[in-house]
């Protein structure tokens, strides 16, 4: 399977991360935890992240995979 991760980093510190396998945001700092709670309660925001998995990862993987097969 494919895993999509969207990390928010400020001053080299990861504050919050969306992981498509988990299906929600996880906060790593006080501010990140507060944002994770808010964003996880918003189905629209979670839906946007899941859509990115489809748009970026799965579409890209299909293209890359077919290119590899064409060369073998």
Predicted model as a PDB file, atoms N, CA, C, CB and O in Angstrom, pLDDT in the B-factor column:
MODEL        1                                                                  
ATOM      1  N   UNK A   1       0.812  -1.190   0.000  1.00 80.00           N  
ATOM      2  CA  UNK A   1       0.000   0.000   0.000  1.00 80.00           C  
ATOM      3  C   UNK A   1       0.853   1.251   0.000  1.00 80.00           C  
ATOM      4  CB  UNK A   1      -0.923   0.000   1.183  1.00 80.00           C  
ATOM      5  O   UNK A   1       2.074   1.200   0.147  1.00 80.00           O  
ATOM      6  N   UNK A   2       0.194   2.345  -0.165  1.00 85.00           N  
ATOM      7  CA  UNK A   2       0.848   3.652  -0.210  1.00 85.00           C  
ATOM      8  C   UNK A   2       0.488   4.428   1.046  1.00 85.00           C  
ATOM      9  CB  UNK A   2       0.438   4.444  -1.486  1.00 85.00           C  
ATOM     10  O   UNK A   2      -0.656   4.405   1.498  1.00 85.00           O  
ATOM     11  N   UNK A   3       1.470   5.111   1.599  1.00 90.00           N  
ATOM     12  CA  UNK A   3       1.253   5.940   2.780  1.00 90.00           C  
ATOM     13  C   UNK A   3       1.564   7.396   2.431  1.00 90.00           C  
ATOM     14  CB  UNK A   3       2.132   5.454   3.974  1.00 90.00           C  
ATOM     15  O   UNK A   3       2.625   7.704   1.888  1.00 90.00           O  
ATOM     16  N   UNK A   4       0.631   8.274   2.749  1.00 92.00           N  
ATOM     17  CA  UNK A   4       0.807   9.717   2.518  1.00 92.00           C  
ATOM     18  C   UNK A   4       1.037  10.385   3.863  1.00 92.00           C  
ATOM     19  CB  UNK A   4      -0.438  10.343   1.783  1.00 92.00           C  
ATOM     20  O   UNK A   4       0.253  10.202   4.795  1.00 92.00           O  
ATOM     21  N   UNK A   5       2.116  11.164   3.966  1.00 94.00           N  
ATOM     22  CA  UNK A   5       2.430  11.891   5.195  1.00 94.00           C  
ATOM     23  C   UNK A   5       2.555  13.371   4.870  1.00 94.00           C  
ATOM     24  CB  UNK A   5       3.739  11.355   5.851  1.00 94.00           C  
ATOM     25  O   UNK A   5       3.264  13.750   3.938  1.00 94.00           O  
ATOM     26  N   UNK A   6       1.873  14.197   5.630  1.00 95.00           N  
ATOM     27  CA  UNK A   6       1.921  15.650   5.479  1.00 95.00           C  
ATOM     28  C   UNK A   6       2.373  16.227   6.812  1.00 95.00           C  
ATOM     29  CB  UNK A   6       0.525  16.240   5.038  1.00 95.00           C  
ATOM     30  O   UNK A   6       1.603  16.266   7.771  1.00 95.00           O  
ATOM     31  N   UNK A   7       3.633  16.679   6.868  1.00 97.00           N  
ATOM     32  CA  UNK A   7       4.220  17.197   8.109  1.00 97.00           C  
ATOM     33  C   UNK A   7       4.287  18.714   8.081  1.00 97.00           C  
ATOM     34  CB  UNK A   7       5.622  16.614   8.330  1.00 97.00           C  
ATOM     35  O   UNK A   7       4.544  19.316   7.038  1.00 97.00           O  
ATOM     36  N   UNK A   8       4.057  19.317   9.221  1.00 97.00           N  
ATOM     37  CA  UNK A   8       4.175  20.762   9.389  1.00 97.00           C  
ATOM     38  C   UNK A   8       5.349  21.030  10.317  1.00 97.00           C  
ATOM     39  CB  UNK A   8       2.852  21.386   9.952  1.00 97.00           C  
ATOM     40  O   UNK A   8       5.326  20.681  11.497  1.00 97.00           O  
ATOM     41  N   UNK A   9       6.383  21.663   9.751  1.00 97.00           N  
ATOM     42  CA  UNK A   9       7.641  21.884  10.467  1.00 97.00           C  
ATOM     43  C   UNK A   9       7.907  23.378  10.542  1.00 97.00           C  
ATOM     44  CB  UNK A   9       8.827  21.145   9.772  1.00 97.00           C  
ATOM     45  O   UNK A   9       7.749  24.096   9.554  1.00 97.00           O  
ATOM     46  N   UNK A  10       8.311  23.840  11.715  1.00 96.00           N  
ATOM     47  CA  UNK A  10       8.690  25.238  11.917  1.00 96.00           C  
ATOM     48  C   UNK A  10       9.959  25.268  12.748  1.00 96.00           C  
ATOM     49  CB  UNK A  10       7.547  26.050  12.610  1.00 96.00           C  
ATOM     50  O   UNK A  10      10.030  24.634  13.800  1.00 96.00           O  
ATOM     51  N   UNK A  11      10.964  26.003  12.281  1.00 96.00           N  
ATOM     52  CA  UNK A  11      12.263  26.066  12.967  1.00 96.00           C  
ATOM     53  C   UNK A  11      12.827  24.668  13.233  1.00 96.00           C  
ATOM     54  CB  UNK A  11      12.128  26.834  14.293  1.00 96.00           C  
ATOM     55  O   UNK A  11      13.332  24.385  14.320  1.00 96.00           O  
ATOM     56  N   UNK A  12      12.730  23.805  12.228  1.00 97.00           N  
ATOM     57  CA  UNK A  12      13.276  22.444  12.268  1.00 97.00           C  
ATOM     58  C   UNK A  12      12.586  21.531  13.279  1.00 97.00           C  
ATOM     59  CB  UNK A  12      14.740  22.502  12.583  1.00 97.00           C  
ATOM     60  O   UNK A  12      13.110  20.463  13.595  1.00 97.00           O  
ATOM     61  N   UNK A  13      11.435  21.926  13.788  1.00 97.00           N  
ATOM     62  CA  UNK A  13      10.679  21.109  14.745  1.00 97.00           C  
ATOM     63  C   UNK A  13       9.359  20.711  14.102  1.00 97.00           C  
ATOM     64  CB  UNK A  13      10.436  21.879  16.089  1.00 97.00           C  
ATOM     65  O   UNK A  13       8.594  21.563  13.651  1.00 97.00           O  
ATOM     66  N   UNK A  14       9.100  19.399  14.065  1.00 98.00           N  
ATOM     67  CA  UNK A  14       7.826  18.930  13.532  1.00 98.00           C  
ATOM     68  C   UNK A  14       6.750  19.152  14.598  1.00 98.00           C  
ATOM     69  CB  UNK A  14       7.907  17.417  13.112  1.00 98.00           C  
ATOM     70  O   UNK A  14       6.851  18.644  15.715  1.00 98.00           O  
ATOM     71  N   UNK A  15       5.720  19.918  14.234  1.00 98.00           N  
ATOM     72  CA  UNK A  15       4.656  20.244  15.179  1.00 98.00           C  
ATOM     73  C   UNK A  15       3.456  19.322  15.037  1.00 98.00           C  
ATOM     74  CB  UNK A  15       4.220  21.676  14.994  1.00 98.00           C  
ATOM     75  O   UNK A  15       2.825  18.950  16.027  1.00 98.00           O  
ATOM     76  N   UNK A  16       3.143  18.953  13.785  1.00 98.00           N  
ATOM     77  CA  UNK A  16       1.953  18.139  13.541  1.00 98.00           C  
ATOM     78  C   UNK A  16       2.161  17.355  12.258  1.00 98.00           C  
ATOM     79  CB  UNK A  16       0.668  19.021  13.452  1.00 98.00           C  
ATOM     80  O   UNK A  16       2.874  17.793  11.356  1.00 98.00           O  
ATOM     81  N   UNK A  17       1.525  16.179  12.187  1.00 98.00           N  
ATOM     82  CA  UNK A  17       1.658  15.327  11.006  1.00 98.00           C  
ATOM     83  C   UNK A  17       0.335  14.639  10.718  1.00 98.00           C  
ATOM     84  CB  UNK A  17       2.781  14.282  11.200  1.00 98.00           C  
ATOM     85  O   UNK A  17      -0.332  14.140  11.624  1.00 98.00           O  
ATOM     86  N   UNK A  18      -0.037  14.620   9.433  1.00 97.00           N  
ATOM     87  CA  UNK A  18      -1.140  13.777   8.985  1.00 97.00           C  
ATOM     88  C   UNK A  18      -0.532  12.535   8.369  1.00 97.00           C  
ATOM     89  CB  UNK A  18      -2.072  14.525   7.967  1.00 97.00           C  
ATOM     90  O   UNK A  18       0.378  12.622   7.545  1.00 97.00           O  
ATOM     91  N   UNK A  19      -1.039  11.376   8.771  1.00 95.00           N  
ATOM     92  CA  UNK A  19      -0.574  10.101   8.238  1.00 95.00           C  
ATOM     93  C   UNK A  19      -1.798   9.366   7.697  1.00 95.00           C  
ATOM     94  CB  UNK A  19       0.178   9.248   9.336  1.00 95.00           C  
ATOM     95  O   UNK A  19      -2.742   9.090   8.438  1.00 95.00           O  
ATOM     96  N   UNK A  20      -1.777   9.049   6.401  1.00 93.00           N  
ATOM     97  CA  UNK A  20      -2.953   8.427   5.783  1.00 93.00           C  
ATOM     98  C   UNK A  20      -3.228   7.031   6.327  1.00 93.00           C  
ATOM     99  CB  UNK A  20      -2.773   8.358   4.282  1.00 93.00           C  
ATOM    100  O   UNK A  20      -4.371   6.578   6.288  1.00 93.00           O  
ATOM    101  N   UNK A  21      -2.216   6.342   6.828  1.00 93.00           N  
ATOM    102  CA  UNK A  21      -2.431   5.020   7.411  1.00 93.00           C  
ATOM    103  C   UNK A  21      -3.206   5.142   8.716  1.00 93.00           C  
ATOM    104  CB  UNK A  21      -1.087   4.302   7.647  1.00 93.00           C  
ATOM    105  O   UNK A  21      -4.088   4.332   9.000  1.00 93.00           O  
ATOM    106  N   UNK A  22      -2.875   6.149   9.503  1.00 94.00           N  
ATOM    107  CA  UNK A  22      -3.581   6.408  10.764  1.00 94.00           C  
ATOM    108  C   UNK A  22      -4.921   7.078  10.472  1.00 94.00           C  
ATOM    109  CB  UNK A  22      -2.722   7.297  11.713  1.00 94.00           C  
ATOM    110  O   UNK A  22      -5.910   6.833  11.162  1.00 94.00           O  
ATOM    111  N   UNK A  23      -4.944   7.937   9.428  1.00 95.00           N  
ATOM    112  CA  UNK A  23      -6.181   8.605   9.026  1.00 95.00           C  
ATOM    113  C   UNK A  23      -6.508   9.843   9.833  1.00 95.00           C  
ATOM    114  CB  UNK A  23      -7.312   7.656   9.127  1.00 95.00           C  
ATOM    115  O   UNK A  23      -7.649  10.305   9.840  1.00 95.00           O  
ATOM    116  N   UNK A  24      -5.510  10.379  10.512  1.00 96.00           N  
ATOM    117  CA  UNK A  24      -5.746  11.558  11.341  1.00 96.00           C  
ATOM    118  C   UNK A  24      -4.438  12.292  11.592  1.00 96.00           C  
ATOM    119  CB  UNK A  24      -6.404  11.164  12.675  1.00 96.00           C  
ATOM    120  O   UNK A  24      -3.361  11.814  11.235  1.00 96.00           O  
ATOM    121  N   UNK A  25      -4.549  13.456  12.208  1.00 98.00           N  
ATOM    122  CA  UNK A  25      -3.375  14.248  12.577  1.00 98.00           C  
ATOM    123  C   UNK A  25      -2.879  13.833  13.958  1.00 98.00           C  
ATOM    124  CB  UNK A  25      -3.703  15.761  12.553  1.00 98.00           C  
ATOM    125  O   UNK A  25      -3.656  13.449  14.832  1.00 98.00           O  
ATOM    126  N   UNK A  26      -1.558  13.922  14.127  1.00 98.00           N  
ATOM    127  CA  UNK A  26      -0.929  13.693  15.420  1.00 98.00           C  
ATOM    128  C   UNK A  26      -0.070  14.914  15.720  1.00 98.00           C  
ATOM    129  CB  UNK A  26      -0.077  12.366  15.431  1.00 98.00           C  
ATOM    130  O   UNK A  26       0.731  15.335  14.886  1.00 98.00           O  
ATOM    131  N   UNK A  27      -0.238  15.481  16.914  1.00 98.00           N  
ATOM    132  CA  UNK A  27       0.550  16.635  17.319  1.00 98.00           C  
ATOM    133  C   UNK A  27       1.755  16.213  18.135  1.00 98.00           C  
ATOM    134  CB  UNK A  27      -0.303  17.610  18.114  1.00 98.00           C  
ATOM    135  O   UNK A  27       1.687  15.272  18.926  1.00 98.00           O  
ATOM    136  N   UNK A  28       2.867  16.923  17.932  1.00 98.00           N  
ATOM    137  CA  UNK A  28       4.106  16.600  18.635  1.00 98.00           C  
ATOM    138  C   UNK A  28       4.570  17.714  19.562  1.00 98.00           C  
ATOM    139  CB  UNK A  28       5.190  16.293  17.642  1.00 98.00           C  
ATOM    140  O   UNK A  28       5.517  17.530  20.326  1.00 98.00           O  
ATOM    141  N   UNK A  29       3.918  18.860  19.502  1.00 98.00           N  
ATOM    142  CA  UNK A  29       4.209  19.975  20.406  1.00 98.00           C  
ATOM    143  C   UNK A  29       2.878  20.412  21.004  1.00 98.00           C  
ATOM    144  CB  UNK A  29       4.936  21.176  19.656  1.00 98.00           C  
ATOM    145  O   UNK A  29       1.821  19.945  20.579  1.00 98.00           O  
ATOM    146  N   UNK A  30       2.925  21.296  21.978  1.00 97.00           N  
ATOM    147  CA  UNK A  30       1.679  21.782  22.592  1.00 97.00           C  
ATOM    148  C   UNK A  30       0.758  22.390  21.536  1.00 97.00           C  
ATOM    149  CB  UNK A  30       1.984  22.825  23.693  1.00 97.00           C  
ATOM    150  O   UNK A  30      -0.435  22.092  21.493  1.00 97.00           O  
ATOM    151  N   UNK A  31       1.324  23.241  20.689  1.00 96.00           N  
ATOM    152  CA  UNK A  31       0.542  23.879  19.627  1.00 96.00           C  
ATOM    153  C   UNK A  31       0.046  22.832  18.620  1.00 96.00           C  
ATOM    154  CB  UNK A  31       1.387  24.959  18.907  1.00 96.00           C  
ATOM    155  O   UNK A  31      -1.090  22.903  18.152  1.00 96.00           O  
ATOM    156  N   UNK A  32       0.910  21.861  18.293  1.00 97.00           N  
ATOM    157  CA  UNK A  32       0.531  20.809  17.357  1.00 97.00           C  
ATOM    158  C   UNK A  32      -0.599  19.943  17.880  1.00 97.00           C  
ATOM    159  CB  UNK A  32       1.721  19.948  17.044  1.00 97.00           C  
ATOM    160  O   UNK A  32      -1.486  19.556  17.119  1.00 97.00           O  
ATOM    161  N   UNK A  33      -0.579  19.637  19.152  1.00 98.00           N  
ATOM    162  CA  UNK A  33      -1.644  18.827  19.756  1.00 98.00           C  
ATOM    163  C   UNK A  33      -2.983  19.570  19.675  1.00 98.00           C  
ATOM    164  CB  UNK A  33      -1.301  18.486  21.236  1.00 98.00           C  
ATOM    165  O   UNK A  33      -4.014  18.971  19.369  1.00 98.00           O  
ATOM    166  N   UNK A  34      -2.958  20.882  19.952  1.00 98.00           N  
ATOM    167  CA  UNK A  34      -4.192  21.680  19.863  1.00 98.00           C  
ATOM    168  C   UNK A  34      -4.725  21.699  18.440  1.00 98.00           C  
ATOM    169  CB  UNK A  34      -3.945  23.118  20.349  1.00 98.00           C  
ATOM    170  O   UNK A  34      -5.926  21.547  18.219  1.00 98.00           O  
ATOM    171  N   UNK A  35      -3.820  21.888  17.462  1.00 97.00           N  
ATOM    172  CA  UNK A  35      -4.256  21.877  16.064  1.00 97.00           C  
ATOM    173  C   UNK A  35      -4.769  20.511  15.652  1.00 97.00           C  
ATOM    174  CB  UNK A  35      -3.117  22.297  15.149  1.00 97.00           C  
ATOM    175  O   UNK A  35      -5.769  20.414  14.940  1.00 97.00           O  
ATOM    176  N   UNK A  36      -4.100  19.455  16.089  1.00 98.00           N  
ATOM    177  CA  UNK A  36      -4.530  18.098  15.744  1.00 98.00           C  
ATOM    178  C   UNK A  36      -5.949  17.847  16.246  1.00 98.00           C  
ATOM    179  CB  UNK A  36      -3.560  17.053  16.335  1.00 98.00           C  
ATOM    180  O   UNK A  36      -6.769  17.278  15.526  1.00 98.00           O  
ATOM    181  N   UNK A  37      -6.238  18.261  17.455  1.00 98.00           N  
ATOM    182  CA  UNK A  37      -7.583  18.071  18.006  1.00 98.00           C  
ATOM    183  C   UNK A  37      -8.618  18.793  17.148  1.00 98.00           C  
ATOM    184  CB  UNK A  37      -7.652  18.577  19.463  1.00 98.00           C  
ATOM    185  O   UNK A  37      -9.675  18.242  16.840  1.00 98.00           O  
ATOM    186  N   UNK A  38      -8.306  20.021  16.769  1.00 98.00           N  
ATOM    187  CA  UNK A  38      -9.248  20.814  15.963  1.00 98.00           C  
ATOM    188  C   UNK A  38      -9.397  20.225  14.561  1.00 98.00           C  
ATOM    189  CB  UNK A  38      -8.778  22.282  15.872  1.00 98.00           C  
ATOM    190  O   UNK A  38     -10.511  20.055  14.067  1.00 98.00           O  
ATOM    191  N   UNK A  39      -8.280  19.920  13.933  1.00 97.00           N  
ATOM    192  CA  UNK A  39      -8.327  19.427  12.547  1.00 97.00           C  
ATOM    193  C   UNK A  39      -8.938  18.035  12.465  1.00 97.00           C  
ATOM    194  CB  UNK A  39      -6.922  19.408  11.940  1.00 97.00           C  
ATOM    195  O   UNK A  39      -9.619  17.726  11.488  1.00 97.00           O  
ATOM    196  N   UNK A  40      -8.713  17.193  13.460  1.00 98.00           N  
ATOM    197  CA  UNK A  40      -9.293  15.845  13.450  1.00 98.00           C  
ATOM    198  C   UNK A  40     -10.802  15.873  13.638  1.00 98.00           C  
ATOM    199  CB  UNK A  40      -8.659  14.992  14.538  1.00 98.00           C  
ATOM    200  O   UNK A  40     -11.488  14.918  13.273  1.00 98.00           O  
ATOM    201  N   UNK A  41     -11.326  16.953  14.199  1.00 98.00           N  
ATOM    202  CA  UNK A  41     -12.776  17.053  14.386  1.00 98.00           C  
ATOM    203  C   UNK A  41     -13.456  17.671  13.171  1.00 98.00           C  
ATOM    204  CB  UNK A  41     -13.093  17.875  15.631  1.00 98.00           C  
ATOM    205  O   UNK A  41     -14.676  17.842  13.172  1.00 98.00           O  
ATOM    206  N   UNK A  42     -12.692  18.010  12.134  1.00 97.00           N  
ATOM    207  CA  UNK A  42     -13.233  18.633  10.915  1.00 97.00           C  
ATOM    208  C   UNK A  42     -13.150  17.636   9.760  1.00 97.00           C  
ATOM    209  CB  UNK A  42     -12.456  19.951  10.563  1.00 97.00           C  
ATOM    210  O   UNK A  42     -12.078  17.404   9.201  1.00 97.00           O  
ATOM    211  N   UNK A  43     -14.289  17.053   9.414  1.00 96.00           N  
ATOM    212  CA  UNK A  43     -14.317  16.032   8.357  1.00 96.00           C  
ATOM    213  C   UNK A  43     -13.837  16.600   7.023  1.00 96.00           C  
ATOM    214  CB  UNK A  43     -15.736  15.463   8.201  1.00 96.00           C  
ATOM    215  O   UNK A  43     -13.279  15.865   6.209  1.00 96.00           O  
ATOM    216  N   UNK A  44     -14.041  17.882   6.790  1.00 97.00           N  
ATOM    217  CA  UNK A  44     -13.593  18.496   5.543  1.00 97.00           C  
ATOM    218  C   UNK A  44     -12.083  18.513   5.417  1.00 97.00           C  
ATOM    219  CB  UNK A  44     -14.121  19.901   5.438  1.00 97.00           C  
ATOM    220  O   UNK A  44     -11.541  18.224   4.350  1.00 97.00           O  
ATOM    221  N   UNK A  45     -11.408  18.846   6.494  1.00 95.00           N  
ATOM    222  CA  UNK A  45      -9.937  18.880   6.481  1.00 95.00           C  
ATOM    223  C   UNK A  45      -9.386  17.464   6.303  1.00 95.00           C  
ATOM    224  CB  UNK A  45      -9.386  19.517   7.794  1.00 95.00           C  
ATOM    225  O   UNK A  45      -8.466  17.250   5.514  1.00 95.00           O  
ATOM    226  N   UNK A  46      -9.941  16.509   7.028  1.00 95.00           N  
ATOM    227  CA  UNK A  46      -9.482  15.122   6.889  1.00 95.00           C  
ATOM    228  C   UNK A  46      -9.738  14.609   5.477  1.00 95.00           C  
ATOM    229  CB  UNK A  46     -10.183  14.214   7.918  1.00 95.00           C  
ATOM    230  O   UNK A  46      -8.922  13.878   4.915  1.00 95.00           O  
ATOM    231  N   UNK A  47     -10.875  14.998   4.911  1.00 95.00           N  
ATOM    232  CA  UNK A  47     -11.198  14.590   3.543  1.00 95.00           C  
ATOM    233  C   UNK A  47     -10.219  15.152   2.529  1.00 95.00           C  
ATOM    234  CB  UNK A  47     -12.598  15.026   3.188  1.00 95.00           C  
ATOM    235  O   UNK A  47      -9.863  14.482   1.559  1.00 95.00           O  
ATOM    236  N   UNK A  48      -9.784  16.387   2.754  1.00 94.00           N  
ATOM    237  CA  UNK A  48      -8.799  16.995   1.846  1.00 94.00           C  
ATOM    238  C   UNK A  48      -7.487  16.222   1.877  1.00 94.00           C  
ATOM    239  CB  UNK A  48      -8.550  18.470   2.222  1.00 94.00           C  
ATOM    240  O   UNK A  48      -6.868  16.005   0.836  1.00 94.00           O  
ATOM    241  N   UNK A  49      -7.065  15.811   3.056  1.00 94.00           N  
ATOM    242  CA  UNK A  49      -5.818  15.053   3.163  1.00 94.00           C  
ATOM    243  C   UNK A  49      -5.952  13.690   2.481  1.00 94.00           C  
ATOM    244  CB  UNK A  49      -5.423  14.872   4.641  1.00 94.00           C  
ATOM    245  O   UNK A  49      -5.041  13.259   1.776  1.00 94.00           O  
ATOM    246  N   UNK A  50      -7.072  13.019   2.687  1.00 92.00           N  
ATOM    247  CA  UNK A  50      -7.279  11.722   2.028  1.00 92.00           C  
ATOM    248  C   UNK A  50      -7.320  11.892   0.511  1.00 92.00           C  
ATOM    249  CB  UNK A  50      -8.586  11.061   2.525  1.00 92.00           C  
ATOM    250  O   UNK A  50      -6.852  11.023  -0.225  1.00 92.00           O  
ATOM    251  N   UNK A  51      -7.883  13.019   0.039  1.00 92.00           N  
ATOM    252  CA  UNK A  51      -7.921  13.287  -1.398  1.00 92.00           C  
ATOM    253  C   UNK A  51      -6.513  13.471  -1.954  1.00 92.00           C  
ATOM    254  CB  UNK A  51      -8.770  14.531  -1.689  1.00 92.00           C  
ATOM    255  O   UNK A  51      -6.244  13.105  -3.098  1.00 92.00           O  
ATOM    256  N   UNK A  52      -5.616  14.036  -1.153  1.00 90.00           N  
ATOM    257  CA  UNK A  52      -4.228  14.192  -1.592  1.00 90.00           C  
ATOM    258  C   UNK A  52      -3.569  12.828  -1.795  1.00 90.00           C  
ATOM    259  CB  UNK A  52      -3.430  15.022  -0.569  1.00 90.00           C  
ATOM    260  O   UNK A  52      -2.768  12.655  -2.714  1.00 90.00           O  
ATOM    261  N   UNK A  53      -3.900  11.872  -0.948  1.00 87.00           N  
ATOM    262  CA  UNK A  53      -3.388  10.510  -1.120  1.00 87.00           C  
ATOM    263  C   UNK A  53      -3.768   9.998  -2.507  1.00 87.00           C  
ATOM    264  CB  UNK A  53      -3.941   9.562  -0.013  1.00 87.00           C  
ATOM    265  O   UNK A  53      -2.931   9.448  -3.223  1.00 87.00           O  
ATOM    266  N   UNK A  54      -5.025  10.181  -2.877  1.00 85.00           N  
ATOM    267  CA  UNK A  54      -5.495   9.726  -4.187  1.00 85.00           C  
ATOM    268  C   UNK A  54      -4.852  10.528  -5.310  1.00 85.00           C  
ATOM    269  CB  UNK A  54      -7.018   9.832  -4.275  1.00 85.00           C  
ATOM    270  O   UNK A  54      -4.378   9.956  -6.292  1.00 85.00           O  
ATOM    271  N   UNK A  55      -4.833  11.853  -5.171  1.00 85.00           N  
ATOM    272  CA  UNK A  55      -4.380  12.740  -6.237  1.00 85.00           C  
ATOM    273  C   UNK A  55      -2.873  12.636  -6.471  1.00 85.00           C  
ATOM    274  CB  UNK A  55      -4.751  14.174  -5.911  1.00 85.00           C  
ATOM    275  O   UNK A  55      -2.427  12.517  -7.612  1.00 85.00           O  
ATOM    276  N   UNK A  56      -2.108  12.679  -5.416  1.00 83.00           N  
ATOM    277  CA  UNK A  56      -0.653  12.738  -5.544  1.00 83.00           C  
ATOM    278  C   UNK A  56      -0.040  11.346  -5.581  1.00 83.00           C  
ATOM    279  CB  UNK A  56      -0.053  13.539  -4.395  1.00 83.00           C  
ATOM    280  O   UNK A  56       0.669  11.000  -6.525  1.00 83.00           O  
ATOM    281  N   UNK A  57      -0.308  10.561  -4.570  1.00 81.00           N  
ATOM    282  CA  UNK A  57       0.398   9.288  -4.404  1.00 81.00           C  
ATOM    283  C   UNK A  57      -0.064   8.221  -5.383  1.00 81.00           C  
ATOM    284  CB  UNK A  57       0.221   8.785  -2.997  1.00 81.00           C  
ATOM    285  O   UNK A  57       0.744   7.660  -6.123  1.00 81.00           O  
ATOM    286  N   UNK A  58      -1.344   7.942  -5.388  1.00 78.00           N  
ATOM    287  CA  UNK A  58      -1.826   6.827  -6.198  1.00 78.00           C  
ATOM    288  C   UNK A  58      -1.722   7.130  -7.682  1.00 78.00           C  
ATOM    289  CB  UNK A  58      -3.264   6.497  -5.838  1.00 78.00           C  
ATOM    290  O   UNK A  58      -1.392   6.243  -8.470  1.00 78.00           O  
ATOM    291  N   UNK A  59      -1.995   8.357  -8.075  1.00 80.00           N  
ATOM    292  CA  UNK A  59      -1.853   8.734  -9.486  1.00 80.00           C  
ATOM    293  C   UNK A  59      -0.391   8.670  -9.891  1.00 80.00           C  
ATOM    294  CB  UNK A  59      -2.422  10.152  -9.741  1.00 80.00           C  
ATOM    295  O   UNK A  59      -0.052   8.092 -10.924  1.00 80.00           O  
ATOM    296  N   UNK A  60       0.480   9.267  -9.073  1.00 78.00           N  
ATOM    297  CA  UNK A  60       1.911   9.260  -9.374  1.00 78.00           C  
ATOM    298  C   UNK A  60       2.481   7.862  -9.405  1.00 78.00           C  
ATOM    299  CB  UNK A  60       2.659  10.087  -8.365  1.00 78.00           C  
ATOM    300  O   UNK A  60       3.295   7.542 -10.271  1.00 78.00           O  
ATOM    301  N   UNK A  61       2.066   7.023  -8.469  1.00 77.00           N  
ATOM    302  CA  UNK A  61       2.580   5.659  -8.410  1.00 77.00           C  
ATOM    303  C   UNK A  61       2.218   4.890  -9.670  1.00 77.00           C  
ATOM    304  CB  UNK A  61       2.040   4.934  -7.177  1.00 77.00           C  
ATOM    305  O   UNK A  61       3.039   4.140 -10.197  1.00 77.00           O  
ATOM    306  N   UNK A  62       0.998   5.071 -10.155  1.00 78.00           N  
ATOM    307  CA  UNK A  62       0.568   4.377 -11.375  1.00 78.00           C  
ATOM    308  C   UNK A  62       1.418   4.811 -12.570  1.00 78.00           C  
ATOM    309  CB  UNK A  62      -0.927   4.653 -11.656  1.00 78.00           C  
ATOM    310  O   UNK A  62       1.799   3.982 -13.396  1.00 78.00           O  
ATOM    311  N   UNK A  63       1.711   6.100 -12.660  1.00 80.00           N  
ATOM    312  CA  UNK A  63       2.534   6.621 -13.762  1.00 80.00           C  
ATOM    313  C   UNK A  63       3.951   6.069 -13.668  1.00 80.00           C  
ATOM    314  CB  UNK A  63       2.560   8.172 -13.745  1.00 80.00           C  
ATOM    315  O   UNK A  63       4.496   5.573 -14.654  1.00 80.00           O  
ATOM    316  N   UNK A  64       4.551   6.157 -12.476  1.00 78.00           N  
ATOM    317  CA  UNK A  64       5.916   5.667 -12.299  1.00 78.00           C  
ATOM    318  C   UNK A  64       6.006   4.168 -12.560  1.00 78.00           C  
ATOM    319  CB  UNK A  64       6.414   5.983 -10.891  1.00 78.00           C  
ATOM    320  O   UNK A  64       6.953   3.700 -13.192  1.00 78.00           O  
ATOM    321  N   UNK A  65       5.039   3.429 -12.082  1.00 76.00           N  
ATOM    322  CA  UNK A  65       5.043   1.984 -12.255  1.00 76.00           C  
ATOM    323  C   UNK A  65       4.958   1.612 -13.732  1.00 76.00           C  
ATOM    324  CB  UNK A  65       3.885   1.353 -11.483  1.00 76.00           C  
ATOM    325  O   UNK A  65       5.679   0.729 -14.197  1.00 76.00           O  
ATOM    326  N   UNK A  66       4.076   2.290 -14.469  1.00 80.00           N  
ATOM    327  CA  UNK A  66       3.950   1.973 -15.905  1.00 80.00           C  
ATOM    328  C   UNK A  66       5.233   2.351 -16.643  1.00 80.00           C  
ATOM    329  CB  UNK A  66       2.732   2.716 -16.530  1.00 80.00           C  
ATOM    330  O   UNK A  66       5.624   1.658 -17.583  1.00 80.00           O  
ATOM    331  N   UNK A  67       5.886   3.422 -16.242  1.00 79.00           N  
ATOM    332  CA  UNK A  67       7.166   3.812 -16.864  1.00 79.00           C  
ATOM    333  C   UNK A  67       8.243   2.765 -16.610  1.00 79.00           C  
ATOM    334  CB  UNK A  67       7.631   5.179 -16.329  1.00 79.00           C  
ATOM    335  O   UNK A  67       9.054   2.480 -17.491  1.00 79.00           O  
ATOM    336  N   UNK A  68       8.254   2.202 -15.427  1.00 82.00           N  
ATOM    337  CA  UNK A  68       9.238   1.160 -15.099  1.00 82.00           C  
ATOM    338  C   UNK A  68       8.977  -0.081 -15.946  1.00 82.00           C  
ATOM    339  CB  UNK A  68       9.187   0.803 -13.582  1.00 82.00           C  
ATOM    340  O   UNK A  68       9.908  -0.683 -16.480  1.00 82.00           O  
ATOM    341  N   UNK A  69       7.695  -0.463 -16.068  1.00 79.00           N  
ATOM    342  CA  UNK A  69       7.369  -1.657 -16.846  1.00 79.00           C  
ATOM    343  C   UNK A  69       7.720  -1.470 -18.313  1.00 79.00           C  
ATOM    344  CB  UNK A  69       5.887  -1.999 -16.703  1.00 79.00           C  
ATOM    345  O   UNK A  69       8.139  -2.416 -18.980  1.00 79.00           O  
ATOM    346  N   UNK A  70       7.548  -0.243 -18.821  1.00 78.00           N  
ATOM    347  CA  UNK A  70       7.871   0.028 -20.230  1.00 78.00           C  
ATOM    348  C   UNK A  70       9.352  -0.144 -20.506  1.00 78.00           C  
ATOM    349  CB  UNK A  70       7.440   1.440 -20.613  1.00 78.00           C  
ATOM    350  O   UNK A  70       9.735  -0.431 -21.641  1.00 78.00           O  
ATOM    351  N   UNK A  71      10.195   0.024 -19.496  1.00 77.00           N  
ATOM    352  CA  UNK A  71      11.644  -0.034 -19.688  1.00 77.00           C  
ATOM    353  C   UNK A  71      12.225  -1.420 -19.414  1.00 77.00           C  
ATOM    354  CB  UNK A  71      12.316   0.979 -18.794  1.00 77.00           C  
ATOM    355  O   UNK A  71      13.415  -1.647 -19.629  1.00 77.00           O  
ATOM    356  N   UNK A  72      11.394  -2.341 -18.942  1.00 69.00           N  
ATOM    357  CA  UNK A  72      11.927  -3.681 -18.628  1.00 69.00           C  
ATOM    358  C   UNK A  72      11.554  -4.683 -19.679  1.00 69.00           C  
ATOM    359  CB  UNK A  72      11.426  -4.159 -17.278  1.00 69.00           C  
ATOM    360  O   UNK A  72      11.918  -5.854 -19.574  1.00 69.00           O  
TER     361      UNK A  72                                                      
ENDMDL                                                                          
END                                                                             
